[in-house]
Amino acid sequence: MAIPISKQITTVLKLFTEPKVLKTLLSLREIGYLKDTGWIKSLIIGMPVDVDGVPIPWVTLSFYEFIKGRLNQELDVFEFGSGNSSVWFAKRVKSVTAVEHDKIWFEKMKNKMPSNVKVILSKDEAEVYSGELGTLEQNFDIITVDANHRNECMFAAPAKLKSDGVIILDDSEREEYLPGVNFLLNSGFKKIDFYGIASGFIHHKATTVFYKQDNCIGI
Protein backbone atom coordinates (compact mmCIF):
# COMPACT_ATOMS: atom_id res chain seq x y z
CA MET A 1 0.00 0.00 0.00
CA ALA A 2 1.39 3.41 -1.03
CA ILE A 3 2.26 5.82 1.78
CA PRO A 4 0.72 9.33 1.36
CA ILE A 5 3.28 12.01 0.46
CA SER A 6 2.44 13.95 3.63
CA LYS A 7 3.30 10.88 5.73
CA GLN A 8 6.54 10.40 3.80
CA ILE A 9 7.60 13.99 4.46
CA THR A 10 6.72 13.71 8.16
CA THR A 11 8.74 10.50 8.45
CA VAL A 12 11.80 12.01 6.74
CA LEU A 13 11.69 15.08 8.99
CA LYS A 14 11.37 12.86 12.06
CA LEU A 15 14.55 11.02 11.11
CA PHE A 16 16.54 14.22 11.67
CA THR A 17 15.40 14.18 15.31
CA GLU A 18 16.62 10.56 15.60
CA PRO A 19 20.29 10.79 14.51
CA LYS A 20 21.11 7.23 15.58
CA VAL A 21 18.34 5.80 13.39
CA LEU A 22 19.29 8.06 10.47
CA LYS A 23 22.98 7.10 10.75
CA THR A 24 22.09 3.39 10.74
CA LEU A 25 19.81 3.70 7.71
CA LEU A 26 22.47 5.58 5.77
CA SER A 27 25.12 2.98 6.66
CA LEU A 28 22.93 0.14 5.35
CA ARG A 29 23.40 1.60 1.86
CA GLU A 30 27.10 0.76 2.00
CA ILE A 31 27.62 -2.09 4.47
CA GLY A 32 25.75 -4.95 6.10
CA TYR A 33 23.13 -7.56 5.29
CA LEU A 34 20.95 -5.52 2.93
CA LYS A 35 23.91 -4.63 0.72
CA ASP A 36 25.66 -8.00 0.94
CA THR A 37 22.56 -9.96 -0.12
CA GLY A 38 21.75 -7.67 -3.05
CA TRP A 39 18.63 -6.32 -1.30
CA ILE A 40 19.62 -2.68 -1.90
CA LYS A 41 20.46 -3.33 -5.56
CA SER A 42 17.16 -5.21 -6.00
CA LEU A 43 15.23 -2.26 -4.56
CA ILE A 44 16.91 0.15 -6.95
CA ILE A 45 16.37 -1.85 -10.15
CA GLY A 46 13.00 -3.35 -9.19
CA MET A 47 13.87 -7.03 -9.62
CA PRO A 48 15.56 -9.67 -7.44
CA VAL A 49 19.32 -9.84 -7.93
CA ASP A 50 22.34 -10.76 -5.86
CA VAL A 51 25.09 -8.36 -4.83
CA ASP A 52 26.67 -8.67 -8.30
CA GLY A 53 23.40 -7.86 -10.07
CA VAL A 54 22.75 -11.44 -11.23
CA PRO A 55 19.00 -12.33 -11.22
CA ILE A 56 17.85 -14.67 -8.43
CA PRO A 57 14.46 -16.17 -7.46
CA TRP A 58 12.04 -13.80 -5.70
CA VAL A 59 11.83 -15.86 -2.50
CA THR A 60 12.76 -15.14 1.09
CA LEU A 61 16.48 -14.56 1.46
CA SER A 62 16.60 -17.17 4.22
CA PHE A 63 15.29 -19.81 1.80
CA TYR A 64 17.60 -18.61 -0.97
CA GLU A 65 20.64 -19.09 1.27
CA PHE A 66 19.34 -22.55 2.20
CA ILE A 67 18.62 -23.88 -1.28
CA LYS A 68 21.47 -22.51 -3.38
CA GLY A 69 24.02 -25.00 -2.07
CA ARG A 70 21.71 -28.03 -2.29
CA LEU A 71 21.11 -28.17 -6.04
CA ASN A 72 22.99 -30.33 -8.55
CA GLN A 73 23.10 -31.19 -12.23
CA GLU A 74 21.04 -34.37 -11.77
CA LEU A 75 17.83 -32.57 -10.78
CA ASP A 76 14.76 -31.90 -12.92
CA VAL A 77 12.71 -28.86 -11.86
CA PHE A 78 9.13 -27.89 -12.69
CA GLU A 79 7.87 -24.37 -11.99
CA PHE A 80 4.35 -23.01 -11.83
CA GLY A 81 5.38 -19.55 -12.97
CA SER A 82 8.44 -18.61 -15.04
CA GLY A 83 11.03 -15.86 -15.00
CA ASN A 84 14.33 -15.11 -13.28
CA SER A 85 14.00 -18.24 -11.18
CA SER A 86 13.90 -20.35 -14.36
CA VAL A 87 17.19 -18.85 -15.54
CA TRP A 88 18.73 -19.21 -12.08
CA PHE A 89 17.69 -22.86 -11.70
CA ALA A 90 18.87 -23.67 -15.24
CA LYS A 91 22.49 -22.93 -14.29
CA ARG A 92 22.33 -25.34 -11.36
CA VAL A 93 20.13 -28.30 -12.42
CA LYS A 94 19.69 -30.64 -15.38
CA SER A 95 16.42 -29.29 -16.72
CA VAL A 96 13.69 -26.75 -16.00
CA THR A 97 10.11 -26.95 -17.25
CA ALA A 98 7.77 -24.07 -16.43
CA VAL A 99 4.18 -23.14 -17.14
CA GLU A 100 3.28 -19.48 -17.71
CA HIS A 101 -0.15 -17.84 -18.07
CA ASP A 102 0.95 -14.29 -18.96
CA LYS A 103 1.52 -14.11 -22.73
CA ILE A 104 3.28 -10.73 -22.57
CA TRP A 105 5.71 -11.99 -19.93
CA PHE A 106 6.13 -15.24 -21.87
CA GLU A 107 7.13 -13.34 -25.04
CA LYS A 108 9.48 -11.09 -23.07
CA MET A 109 11.31 -13.94 -21.39
CA LYS A 110 11.33 -16.74 -23.98
CA ASN A 111 14.49 -15.59 -25.77
CA LYS A 112 16.33 -15.19 -22.47
CA MET A 113 15.89 -18.82 -21.48
CA PRO A 114 18.85 -21.23 -21.62
CA SER A 115 18.61 -24.35 -23.80
CA ASN A 116 17.69 -26.60 -20.86
CA VAL A 117 14.56 -24.57 -20.08
CA LYS A 118 11.14 -25.27 -21.61
CA VAL A 119 8.28 -22.84 -20.96
CA ILE A 120 4.65 -23.81 -21.67
CA LEU A 121 2.18 -21.00 -22.35
CA SER A 122 -1.15 -21.89 -20.73
CA LYS A 123 -4.57 -20.40 -20.07
CA ASP A 124 -5.18 -18.49 -16.83
CA GLU A 125 -7.79 -21.02 -15.72
CA ALA A 126 -7.25 -23.09 -12.58
CA GLU A 127 -8.04 -26.50 -14.06
CA VAL A 128 -6.12 -25.93 -17.29
CA TYR A 129 -3.12 -24.19 -15.71
CA SER A 130 -2.58 -26.67 -12.88
CA GLY A 131 -3.35 -29.54 -15.25
CA GLU A 132 -0.38 -28.76 -17.51
CA LEU A 133 1.87 -30.66 -15.10
CA GLY A 134 -0.14 -33.85 -15.53
CA THR A 135 0.25 -33.78 -19.32
CA LEU A 136 4.02 -34.28 -19.06
CA GLU A 137 5.60 -37.72 -19.26
CA GLN A 138 8.41 -37.15 -16.78
CA ASN A 139 8.35 -36.73 -13.01
CA PHE A 140 10.31 -34.03 -11.21
CA ASP A 141 12.70 -33.69 -8.28
CA ILE A 142 11.55 -30.17 -7.40
CA ILE A 143 8.18 -28.55 -8.09
CA THR A 144 7.81 -24.86 -7.27
CA VAL A 145 4.47 -23.08 -6.83
CA ASP A 146 4.78 -19.33 -7.26
CA ALA A 147 2.08 -18.06 -9.60
CA ASN A 148 -1.72 -18.18 -10.00
CA HIS A 149 -4.07 -20.93 -8.76
CA ARG A 150 -1.62 -22.08 -6.09
CA ASN A 151 -4.00 -24.36 -4.22
CA GLU A 152 -4.88 -26.24 -7.41
CA CYS A 153 -1.18 -26.45 -8.28
CA MET A 154 -0.41 -27.96 -4.88
CA PHE A 155 -3.21 -30.48 -5.38
CA ALA A 156 -1.62 -31.53 -8.69
CA ALA A 157 2.04 -31.57 -7.64
CA PRO A 158 2.44 -34.88 -5.71
CA ALA A 159 1.31 -37.02 -8.66
CA LYS A 160 4.28 -35.82 -10.75
CA LEU A 161 6.88 -35.75 -7.99
CA LYS A 162 9.70 -38.28 -7.80
CA SER A 163 9.79 -40.42 -4.66
CA ASP A 164 12.51 -38.22 -3.14
CA GLY A 165 11.15 -34.97 -4.54
CA VAL A 166 10.20 -31.74 -2.76
CA ILE A 167 7.57 -29.05 -3.32
CA ILE A 168 8.31 -25.37 -2.75
CA LEU A 169 5.56 -22.81 -2.06
CA ASP A 170 6.33 -19.10 -2.00
CA ASP A 171 4.24 -16.58 -0.03
CA SER A 172 3.19 -19.51 2.12
CA GLU A 173 2.23 -17.24 5.02
CA ARG A 174 -1.00 -16.29 3.20
CA GLU A 175 -4.12 -17.88 4.68
CA GLU A 176 -5.63 -18.28 1.21
CA TYR A 177 -3.14 -21.09 0.53
CA LEU A 178 -4.11 -23.15 3.58
CA PRO A 179 -6.19 -25.64 1.54
CA GLY A 180 -3.12 -26.58 -0.49
CA VAL A 181 -0.81 -26.58 2.52
CA ASN A 182 -3.15 -28.83 4.51
CA PHE A 183 -3.56 -31.13 1.52
CA LEU A 184 0.19 -31.70 1.35
CA LEU A 185 0.51 -32.21 5.10
CA ASN A 186 -2.36 -34.71 5.02
CA SER A 187 -0.62 -36.46 2.13
CA GLY A 188 2.36 -37.28 4.32
CA PHE A 189 4.63 -34.32 3.68
CA LYS A 190 6.47 -32.45 6.41
CA LYS A 191 7.31 -28.77 6.03
CA ILE A 192 9.93 -26.19 6.89
CA ASP A 193 8.98 -22.50 6.78
CA PHE A 194 11.67 -19.98 5.85
CA TYR A 195 10.45 -16.62 7.13
CA GLY A 196 12.10 -13.30 6.42
CA ILE A 197 12.32 -10.63 3.75
CA ALA A 198 12.73 -11.01 0.00
CA SER A 199 15.03 -9.00 -2.27
CA GLY A 200 13.85 -5.40 -2.52
CA PHE A 201 10.90 -5.88 -0.14
CA ILE A 202 10.79 -5.38 3.61
CA HIS A 203 7.47 -7.05 4.47
CA HIS A 204 7.53 -10.31 6.42
CA LYS A 205 6.86 -13.34 4.24
CA ALA A 206 7.64 -17.04 4.01
CA THR A 207 8.83 -19.64 1.53
CA THR A 208 8.03 -23.23 2.53
CA VAL A 209 9.58 -26.57 1.57
CA PHE A 210 7.39 -29.69 1.70
CA TYR A 211 9.42 -32.89 1.90
CA LYS A 212 9.48 -36.53 2.91
CA GLN A 213 12.28 -38.71 4.29
CA ASP A 214 15.43 -39.23 2.16
CA ASN A 215 14.65 -36.28 -0.11
CA CYS A 216 16.78 -34.91 -2.93
CA ILE A 217 17.92 -31.77 -1.10
CA GLY A 218 19.11 -33.49 2.05
CA ILE A 219 16.71 -32.25 4.70
RAURWO-V780872 format. One record per residue. N is the residue number from 0. RES is the residue in one letter. SS is DSSP state (A for helix, B for strand, O for the rest). PHI is phi as a letter, one per 30 degrees, with the letter a starting at -180 (none if undefined). D_CENTER is the distance of its C-alpha to the mean C-alpha in whole Angstrom. Layout:
n:N res:RES ss:SS phi:PHI d_center:D_CENTER
n:N res:RES ss:SS phi:PHI d_center:D_CENTER
This chain:
n:0 res:M ss:O phi:none d_center:21
n:1 res:A ss:O phi:d d_center:23
n:2 res:I ss:O phi:c d_center:26
n:3 res:P ss:O phi:e d_center:29
n:4 res:I ss:A phi:e d_center:31
n:5 res:S ss:A phi:d d_center:34
n:6 res:K ss:A phi:d d_center:31
n:7 res:Q ss:A phi:d d_center:30
n:8 res:I ss:A phi:d d_center:33
n:9 res:T ss:A phi:e d_center:34
n:10 res:T ss:A phi:d d_center:31
n:11 res:V ss:A phi:d d_center:32
n:12 res:L ss:A phi:d d_center:36
n:13 res:K ss:A phi:d d_center:35
n:14 res:L ss:A phi:d d_center:33
n:15 res:F ss:O phi:d d_center:37
n:16 res:T ss:O phi:c d_center:38
n:17 res:E ss:O phi:b d_center:36
n:18 res:P ss:A phi:e d_center:36
n:19 res:K ss:A phi:d d_center:34
n:20 res:V ss:A phi:d d_center:31
n:21 res:L ss:A phi:d d_center:31
n:22 res:K ss:A phi:d d_center:32
n:23 res:T ss:A phi:d d_center:29
n:24 res:L ss:A phi:d d_center:27
n:25 res:L ss:A phi:d d_center:29
n:26 res:S ss:A phi:d d_center:28
n:27 res:L ss:O phi:d d_center:24
n:28 res:R ss:O phi:d d_center:24
n:29 res:E ss:O phi:c d_center:26
n:30 res:I ss:O phi:b d_center:25
n:31 res:G ss:O phi:j d_center:23
n:32 res:Y ss:A phi:e d_center:19
n:33 res:L ss:A phi:d d_center:18
n:34 res:K ss:A phi:d d_center:20
n:35 res:D ss:A phi:d d_center:19
n:36 res:T ss:O phi:d d_center:15
n:37 res:G ss:O phi:i d_center:15
n:38 res:W ss:A phi:e d_center:15
n:39 res:I ss:A phi:d d_center:18
n:40 res:K ss:A phi:d d_center:18
n:41 res:S ss:A phi:d d_center:14
n:42 res:L ss:A phi:d d_center:16
n:43 res:I ss:A phi:d d_center:19
n:44 res:I ss:A phi:c d_center:18
n:45 res:G ss:O phi:i d_center:15
n:46 res:M ss:O phi:a d_center:12
n:47 res:P ss:O phi:d d_center:10
n:48 res:V ss:B phi:b d_center:12
n:49 res:D ss:O phi:d d_center:14
n:50 res:V ss:O phi:d d_center:18
n:51 res:D ss:O phi:c d_center:19
n:52 res:G ss:O phi:i d_center:17
n:53 res:V ss:O phi:d d_center:15
n:54 res:P ss:B phi:e d_center:12
n:55 res:I ss:O phi:b d_center:9
n:56 res:P ss:O phi:d d_center:5
n:57 res:W ss:O phi:d d_center:4
n:58 res:V ss:O phi:b d_center:4
n:59 res:T ss:B phi:d d_center:7
n:60 res:L ss:A phi:d d_center:10
n:61 res:S ss:A phi:d d_center:11
n:62 res:F ss:A phi:d d_center:9
n:63 res:Y ss:A phi:e d_center:8
n:64 res:E ss:A phi:d d_center:12
n:65 res:F ss:A phi:d d_center:13
n:66 res:I ss:A phi:d d_center:11
n:67 res:K ss:O phi:d d_center:12
n:68 res:G ss:O phi:c d_center:16
n:69 res:R ss:O phi:c d_center:16
n:70 res:L ss:O phi:c d_center:15
n:71 res:N ss:O phi:a d_center:18
n:72 res:Q ss:O phi:d d_center:20
n:73 res:E ss:O phi:c d_center:21
n:74 res:L ss:O phi:c d_center:18
n:75 res:D ss:B phi:c d_center:17
n:76 res:V ss:B phi:c d_center:13
n:77 res:F ss:B phi:c d_center:13
n:78 res:E ss:B phi:b d_center:10
n:79 res:F ss:B phi:d d_center:10
n:80 res:G ss:O phi:j d_center:9
n:81 res:S ss:O phi:b d_center:10
n:82 res:G ss:O phi:l d_center:10
n:83 res:N ss:A phi:e d_center:9
n:84 res:S ss:A phi:d d_center:7
n:85 res:S ss:A phi:d d_center:10
n:86 res:V ss:A phi:d d_center:13
n:87 res:W ss:A phi:d d_center:11
n:88 res:F ss:A phi:d d_center:11
n:89 res:A ss:A phi:e d_center:15
n:90 res:K ss:O phi:d d_center:16
n:91 res:R ss:O phi:b d_center:16
n:92 res:V ss:O phi:b d_center:16
n:93 res:K ss:O phi:d d_center:19
n:94 res:S ss:B phi:b d_center:17
n:95 res:V ss:B phi:b d_center:15
n:96 res:T ss:B phi:b d_center:15
n:97 res:A ss:B phi:b d_center:13
n:98 res:V ss:B phi:c d_center:14
n:99 res:E ss:B phi:b d_center:14
n:100 res:H ss:O phi:c d_center:17
n:101 res:D ss:O phi:c d_center:17
n:102 res:K ss:A phi:d d_center:20
n:103 res:I ss:A phi:d d_center:20
n:104 res:W ss:A phi:d d_center:17
n:105 res:F ss:A phi:e d_center:17
n:106 res:E ss:A phi:d d_center:21
n:107 res:K ss:A phi:d d_center:19
n:108 res:M ss:A phi:c d_center:17
n:109 res:K ss:A phi:d d_center:19
n:110 res:N ss:A phi:d d_center:21
n:111 res:K ss:A phi:c d_center:19
n:112 res:M ss:O phi:d d_center:17
n:113 res:P ss:O phi:d d_center:19
n:114 res:S ss:O phi:d d_center:21
n:115 res:N ss:O phi:c d_center:20
n:116 res:V ss:B phi:c d_center:17
n:117 res:K ss:B phi:b d_center:18
n:118 res:V ss:B phi:c d_center:17
n:119 res:I ss:B phi:c d_center:18
n:120 res:L ss:B phi:d d_center:19
n:121 res:S ss:O phi:b d_center:20
n:122 res:K ss:O phi:d d_center:21
n:123 res:D ss:O phi:d d_center:19
n:124 res:E ss:O phi:b d_center:21
n:125 res:A ss:A phi:e d_center:20
n:126 res:E ss:A phi:d d_center:22
n:127 res:V ss:A phi:d d_center:22
n:128 res:Y ss:A phi:d d_center:18
n:129 res:S ss:A phi:d d_center:17
n:130 res:G ss:A phi:d d_center:21
n:131 res:E ss:O phi:e d_center:20
n:132 res:L ss:A phi:d d_center:18
n:133 res:G ss:A phi:d d_center:22
n:134 res:T ss:A phi:d d_center:24
n:135 res:L ss:O phi:d d_center:22
n:136 res:E ss:O phi:d d_center:25
n:137 res:Q ss:O phi:d d_center:23
n:138 res:N ss:O phi:c d_center:21
n:139 res:F ss:B phi:b d_center:17
n:140 res:D ss:B phi:d d_center:16
n:141 res:I ss:B phi:b d_center:13
n:142 res:I ss:B phi:b d_center:11
n:143 res:T ss:B phi:c d_center:8
n:144 res:V ss:B phi:b d_center:8
n:145 res:D ss:O phi:a d_center:6
n:146 res:A ss:O phi:a d_center:9
n:147 res:N ss:O phi:d d_center:13
n:148 res:H ss:O phi:h d_center:15
n:149 res:R ss:A phi:d d_center:13
n:150 res:N ss:A phi:d d_center:16
n:151 res:E ss:A phi:d d_center:18
n:152 res:C ss:A phi:d d_center:15
n:153 res:M ss:A phi:d d_center:15
n:154 res:F ss:A phi:d d_center:19
n:155 res:A ss:A phi:d d_center:19
n:156 res:A ss:A phi:d d_center:16
n:157 res:P ss:A phi:e d_center:19
n:158 res:A ss:A phi:d d_center:22
n:159 res:K ss:A phi:c d_center:20
n:160 res:L ss:B phi:c d_center:19
n:161 res:K ss:B phi:d d_center:21
n:162 res:S ss:B phi:d d_center:23
n:163 res:D ss:B phi:c d_center:21
n:164 res:G ss:B phi:d d_center:17
n:165 res:V ss:B phi:b d_center:14
n:166 res:I ss:B phi:c d_center:12
n:167 res:I ss:B phi:c d_center:8
n:168 res:L ss:B phi:c d_center:8
n:169 res:D ss:B phi:c d_center:5
n:170 res:D ss:O phi:h d_center:8
n:171 res:S ss:O phi:d d_center:10
n:172 res:E ss:O phi:d d_center:13
n:173 res:R ss:O phi:d d_center:14
n:174 res:E ss:A phi:d d_center:17
n:175 res:E ss:A phi:d d_center:17
n:176 res:Y ss:A phi:c d_center:15
n:177 res:L ss:A phi:e d_center:18
n:178 res:P ss:A phi:e d_center:19
n:179 res:G ss:A phi:d d_center:17
n:180 res:V ss:A phi:d d_center:16
n:181 res:N ss:A phi:d d_center:20
n:182 res:F ss:A phi:d d_center:20
n:183 res:L ss:A phi:d d_center:18
n:184 res:L ss:A phi:d d_center:20
n:185 res:N ss:A phi:d d_center:23
n:186 res:S ss:O phi:c d_center:23
n:187 res:G ss:O phi:j d_center:23
n:188 res:F ss:O phi:d d_center:20
n:189 res:K ss:B phi:c d_center:19
n:190 res:K ss:B phi:b d_center:16
n:191 res:I ss:B phi:b d_center:15
n:192 res:D ss:B phi:c d_center:13
n:193 res:F ss:B phi:c d_center:11
n:194 res:Y ss:B phi:d d_center:12
n:195 res:G ss:B phi:l d_center:13
n:196 res:I ss:O phi:c d_center:12
n:197 res:A ss:B phi:c d_center:9
n:198 res:S ss:O phi:e d_center:10
n:199 res:G ss:O phi:i d_center:13
n:200 res:F ss:O phi:b d_center:13
n:201 res:I ss:O phi:c d_center:15
n:202 res:H ss:O phi:d d_center:15
n:203 res:H ss:O phi:d d_center:14
n:204 res:K ss:B phi:b d_center:11
n:205 res:A ss:B phi:b d_center:10
n:206 res:T ss:B phi:b d_center:7
n:207 res:T ss:B phi:c d_center:10
n:208 res:V ss:B phi:c d_center:11
n:209 res:F ss:B phi:c d_center:14
n:210 res:Y ss:B phi:b d_center:17
n:211 res:K ss:O phi:b d_center:20
n:212 res:Q ss:O phi:d d_center:23
n:213 res:D ss:O phi:h d_center:23
n:214 res:N ss:O phi:d d_center:20
n:215 res:C ss:O phi:d d_center:18
n:216 res:I ss:O phi:c d_center:16
n:217 res:G ss:O phi:i d_center:19
n:218 res:I ss:O phi:d d_center:19
